[in-house]
């Protein structure tokens, strides 16, 4: 029987799932409210083949929101890049499933092979060094899956709190409310912050932001609200944002967020 789908389930495919590195990642995922599920293959075949079959079965049964997949399985030279073969099988069957590849080959003689593997897929696939912090792993998974946390840091000086619908400027460790950014202005900034968090430089189209505008000319109304947001944040931070700063107009397409420099 197929397992019921749970929100934010991450399938972990790694022959070292009990290592200190993976245990730290699993704890961090749980802290985020995500459910890590570890693939445990049956014995009998080569290590790489075991994980390939078990992974495809687990995806079908558990329907995860994302996969954390190691590039290398075991010490046999034939399994050095087995994860790339598993990746190919997953992408063919589930082309929209986000996959974050763990690699030990960020440096060294095998770096080019791993890098080429990252460029083969027109799918939500990314590679990360296996020594990256658990926080970075979670961040990359969030961006792949397309989710944002309840509190979105915008650079080092702005915080967007989605749960309370508040915007804060940061002064050291202190959070200072920017109370004037509410209602439609908050929703516009939230959309921009979430897009930036998922992928820095990501643009939000006019059509999506104009939902938070009113009047006979929603595009003009949107421009006014964008200017108000920039002015209010500028006052809170003690700066004045020019046209090419903080919120950028991408001609005839939309807006994107550019966090202020520290």
C-alpha positions in Angstrom: 0.0 0.0 0.0 1.3 3.4 -0.9 2.2 5.6 2.1 0.2 8.7 2.6 1.9 11.9 1.5 3.2 14.2 4.2 4.3 17.8 3.8 8.0 18.5 3.3 9.2 14.9 3.3 12.8 14.6 2.3 14.1 11.2 1.0 17.8 10.7 2.0 19.7 8.3 -0.3 23.2 7.8 1.1 25.1 4.7 2.2 26.5 6.8 5.1 23.1 7.9 6.5 24.3 7.2 10.1 27.4 9.3 9.8 27.8 12.4 11.9 27.3 14.6 8.9 24.0 13.0 7.8 22.7 12.8 11.4 23.3 16.6 11.8 21.4 17.2 8.5 18.5 15.0 9.7 18.3 16.8 13.0 18.2 20.2 11.1 15.5 19.0 8.8 13.4 17.9 11.8 14.0 21.3 13.4 12.5 22.9 10.3 9.4 20.7 10.6 10.4 18.5 7.7 10.3 14.7 7.8 13.5 12.9 6.7 13.0 9.4 5.4 16.1 7.3 4.9 16.4 4.7 2.1 17.4 1.3 3.5 18.0 -1.2 0.6 17.8 -4.9 0.9 21.1 -6.8 0.6 22.0 -9.1 -2.2 23.2 -7.0 -5.1 26.1 -4.6 -5.5 25.7 -1.6 -3.2 25.0 0.9 -6.0 22.3 -1.4 -7.6 20.7 -1.9 -4.2 20.3 1.8 -3.6 19.1 2.4 -7.2 16.2 0.0 -6.9 15.4 1.0 -3.3 15.4 4.7 -4.2 13.0 4.3 -7.1 10.7 2.2 -5.0 10.7 4.7 -2.1 9.9 7.6 -4.4 6.9 5.8 -5.8 5.7 4.7 -2.4 6.4 7.8 -0.2 6.1 10.6 -2.8 8.7 12.9 -1.2 8.8 16.6 -1.7 12.6 16.4 -2.4 15.5 14.0 -2.5 19.0 14.3 -0.9 21.1 12.0 -3.0 24.8 11.2 -2.6 27.0 11.0 -5.7 29.2 8.2 -4.5 28.3 4.8 -3.0 30.9 2.5 -1.4 34.5 2.3 -2.4 34.2 0.3 -5.6 35.4 2.3 -8.6 32.2 1.3 -10.5 30.1 3.0 -7.9 32.2 6.2 -7.7 29.5 8.1 -9.6 26.6 5.7 -9.1 24.5 8.6 -7.7 24.6 10.3 -11.1 23.1 7.1 -12.6 20.4 7.1 -10.0 19.8 10.7 -10.7 19.3 10.0 -14.4 16.7 7.3 -13.6 14.9 9.7 -11.2 14.8 12.6 -13.6 13.4 10.4 -16.4 10.5 9.2 -14.2 10.0 12.2 -12.0 11.3 15.3 -13.9 9.8 17.8 -11.5 11.1 16.2 -8.3 13.7 18.5 -6.6 17.0 16.7 -6.0 20.0 18.0 -4.1 23.1 16.0 -4.8 25.7 15.5 -2.1 29.2 15.4 -3.6 32.7 14.9 -2.3 34.0 16.1 -5.6 33.8 19.9 -5.2 37.6 19.8 -5.6 40.1 17.4 -6.9 40.6 15.3 -10.1 36.9 14.2 -10.2 35.5 17.7 -9.9 34.8 18.0 -13.7 32.9 14.8 -13.9 30.6 15.8 -11.0 30.2 19.3 -12.5 29.2 17.9 -15.9 26.6 15.8 -14.1 25.1 19.0 -12.7 24.6 20.5 -16.2 22.9 17.6 -17.8 19.4 18.0 -16.4 16.6 20.3 -17.3 15.1 19.6 -13.9 15.3 21.0 -10.3 18.7 19.5 -9.6 21.5 21.1 -7.6 24.8 20.0 -6.2 26.3 20.8 -2.7 29.5 19.9 -1.0 29.1 17.1 1.5 30.9 19.2 4.1 28.4 22.0 3.8 26.7 23.0 7.0 23.2 21.6 7.8 21.8 25.1 7.5 23.1 25.5 4.0 21.7 22.1 3.1 18.2 23.2 4.3 18.5 26.5 2.5 19.4 24.8 -0.8 16.5 22.4 -0.4 14.1 25.2 0.3 15.2 27.0 -2.8 14.8 23.8 -4.9 11.4 23.0 -3.5 10.2 26.5 -3.7 9.4 27.2 -0.1 10.4 30.0 2.2 10.7 30.0 6.0 8.3 31.9 8.3 11.0 34.6 8.8 12.9 35.6 5.6 16.1 37.5 6.2 16.7 40.0 3.4 20.4 40.5 3.6 21.7 41.5 7.0 19.4 44.4 7.7 15.8 43.5 6.9 13.6 40.7 8.2 10.2 39.8 6.7 8.1 37.8 9.3 5.5 36.0 7.3 3.7 34.5 10.3 3.0 37.9 12.0 2.9 39.9 8.7 5.5 42.3 10.0 8.7 43.8 8.5 11.7 44.6 10.7 14.9 46.5 10.2 17.9 45.1 12.0 20.3 47.0 14.2 22.8 44.4 15.5 20.7 41.8 17.3 17.7 44.1 17.7 14.7 43.9 15.4 12.9 47.2 15.0 9.3 47.1 13.5 8.6 49.0 10.3 5.0 49.3 11.2 4.0 51.3 8.1 4.6 48.3 5.8 1.3 46.5 6.2 -1.6 45.2 4.0 -0.8 45.3 0.3 2.6 46.7 0.8 3.6 43.8 3.0 2.2 41.3 0.6 4.3 42.8 -2.3 7.4 42.7 -0.2 6.7 39.2 1.0 6.4 38.0 -2.6 9.6 39.6 -3.5 11.4 38.3 -0.5 10.2 34.7 -1.0 11.3 34.8 -4.6 14.7 36.1 -3.7 15.1 33.5 -0.9 14.3 30.6 -3.3 16.7 31.9 -5.9 18.6 35.2 -5.6 17.9 37.3 -8.7 14.5 35.6 -9.3 12.0 38.0 -10.8 8.4 38.3 -9.7 6.2 39.0 -12.7 4.0 42.1 -12.8 0.8 39.9 -13.1 1.6 38.4 -9.7 2.3 41.6 -7.9 -0.6 43.5 -9.4 -3.0 41.4 -7.4 -2.0 43.6 -4.5 -2.8 46.9 -6.3 -6.0 48.7 -6.9 -7.6 51.4 -9.1 -8.0 51.7 -12.8 -4.3 51.3 -13.5 -2.9 48.5 -11.4 0.6 48.9 -12.9 0.8 52.5 -11.8 -0.6 51.6 -8.4 2.1 49.0 -8.1 4.8 51.5 -8.9 3.5 53.8 -6.2 3.5 51.0 -3.6 7.0 49.9 -4.6 8.3 53.4 -4.1 6.5 53.6 -0.7 8.1 50.4 0.4 11.6 51.6 -0.6 11.1 54.9 1.1 9.8 53.4 4.3 12.7 50.9 4.5 15.1 53.6 3.6 14.0 55.7 6.5 14.2 52.7 8.8 17.8 52.0 7.7 18.9 55.6 7.4 19.5 55.4 3.6 17.8 56.5 0.4 17.4 53.8 -2.2 17.8 54.9 -5.8 15.9 53.4 -8.8 18.4 50.6 -9.2 18.5 49.6 -5.6 16.6 47.3 -3.2 13.6 46.6 -5.6 14.6 46.6 -9.3 12.2 47.1 -12.2 12.9 44.5 -14.9 11.6 46.3 -18.0 8.2 44.9 -19.2 8.5 41.9 -17.0 8.3 42.5 -13.3 10.4 43.3 -10.2 13.2 41.6 -8.3 14.7 42.1 -4.9 18.3 43.2 -4.4 19.2 43.1 -0.6 21.0 46.2 0.6 24.6 46.0 1.3 25.6 45.6 5.0 
